[in-house]
């Protein structure tokens, strides 16, 4: 009775795939977002340029 403690919450699981996307994964993800209509062509070009350091 006195020794009971509430259970600690489970830790948040890290994203699958090891965490930070690689430099090759990021442009592919941008392409997927553009194909789904979630990025305009201008947004896609700007994000790609940032990734590539242009």
C-alpha positions in Angstrom: 0.0 0.0 0.0 2.7 2.5 1.0 5.2 1.3 -1.6 2.9 1.9 -4.6 4.0 4.5 -7.1 2.3 5.4 -10.3 4.0 4.0 -13.4 6.2 6.4 -15.4 5.0 7.2 -18.8 6.5 5.4 -21.7 9.2 7.4 -23.5 8.3 8.8 -26.8 9.5 6.6 -29.6 12.1 8.1 -31.9 11.1 8.4 -35.6 11.6 5.3 -37.6 14.6 5.3 -39.9 17.1 6.5 -37.4 16.1 10.1 -36.7 17.4 12.8 -38.9 16.8 12.2 -42.6 19.9 11.9 -44.8 20.8 14.5 -47.4 19.5 12.1 -50.1 16.2 11.5 -48.3 15.3 15.1 -47.9 14.9 16.0 -51.6 12.9 12.8 -52.1 10.6 13.8 -49.3 10.2 17.3 -50.9 9.3 15.6 -54.2 6.7 13.5 -52.5 5.2 16.6 -50.9 5.1 18.4 -54.2 3.5 15.5 -55.9 0.8 15.4 -53.3 0.1 19.1 -53.9 1.3 20.1 -50.4 4.1 22.3 -51.9 3.9 24.6 -54.8 6.6 24.4 -57.5 8.1 27.6 -56.1 8.1 26.2 -52.5 9.7 23.0 -53.8 12.4 24.9 -55.7 13.2 27.2 -52.8 13.4 24.2 -50.3 15.6 22.2 -52.7 17.9 25.2 -53.2 18.3 25.5 -49.4 19.1 21.8 -49.1 21.6 22.0 -51.8 23.2 25.2 -50.6 22.4 27.1 -53.8 
